[in-house]
């Protein structure tokens, strides 16, 4: 008993589910107002169609879907009006059949039921061999099925087709004619299959385009965040290096201020107090500098044991680069002189980064480093030729240029970069140095 009852309950449950689905799709919200939207000028496939139309006619071309539906309605009417010896009956059938087609512009589900209702109303006028449909009613119902399918889910197309077949079969039983039912079943099935396939392809394509845009947007956000993080990391590195430079000078100030009173015999109390104040301020500034640096310092950061490099260390840098496979020449113009330690450190790092970029992006190329000591500052020019080796160049994200730009901006300098005519790359930098700063660095 249980084995027999279970399949019956399963079938009954499937039938109830199917009927509930049909009720939800084709009966709930039958008269919901769903107007056809004009073609969008951006986004989907229709927008590309609009871009092919002259701009003067583009505003009117946005109403192409509405014009297509109206043209279908006019065609349905003409099918009835041109029937031989049936102008009056054909005209009435054409007008009645055109109404559901026009209704698809605003209430697609209601237009399907109206098409079936109009078919019943036109039974007395059905004198053609496709009874119970008139010729315009037959064409109108096919148009309605296709138009509603284009605006609904594929499941709705199947439901409309089943109801159409059942409707035609019932009327066929009353009139004893099954030929029209078979014709409508086949033609409507083919039309709905094509319409559902086109809609499915269009929906899938829109989803693909939407996902591509989402991916592009995420990549842009990721690239922005990566650039921002790289910029912050570069600034942190610069802050660490400047800490060593400034801390050295502040330590010298504190030591000299403490020792100065002992170099003068019987110094006045005011002088001793002034040097004590200088030392206290230097120690306080050094302590504050270390505290601020602790905010941007990574947990695993360790202060370098060796002193920070200067322009005097360029020779060793160029030797290392030559060992890595890059042919580098150096030229120094102007009278070499001592510059503030911050300027020399930044200049060294800029040359180092520019040569590193040349190694990555132009393997096998030749490079030249020009250092120009000019009045009012320091000029740098690092230029490399096109890659000539068999090693493939590594792609870059521009982070090296970002770091160089930060160092130049910190010193109120100027930097220009760009490709050369022979396919190489050039970095030109000017770092201003005030005269009093140079005097203190001597």
Secondary structure, DSSP 8 states (H G I E B T S, - for coil): -HHHHHHHHHHHHHHHHHHHHHHHHHTTTTT---------SSSSHHHHHHHTS-HHHHHHHTTHHHHHHHHHHHHHHHHHHTSTT-HHHHHHHHHHHHHHHHHTTT-HHHHHHHHHHHHHHTGGG--STTTTS-HHHHHHHHHHHHHHHHTS-HHHHHHHHHHHHHHHHHHHHHHT--HHHHHHHHHHHHHHHHHHHHHHHHHHHHHHHHHHHHHHHHHHHHHHHHHHHHHHHHHHHHHHHHHHHHHHHHHHHHHHHHHHGGGSTT--HHHHHHHHHHHHHHHHHHHHHHHHHHHHS-TT----SS----GGGHHHHHHHHHHTT-EEEEEEES------HHHHHHHHHHHHHHHHHHHHHSTT-EEEEEEEEETTEEEEEEEE----SSS------SHHHHHHHHHHHHTT-EEEEEE-TTS-EEEEEEEE--HHHHHHH-
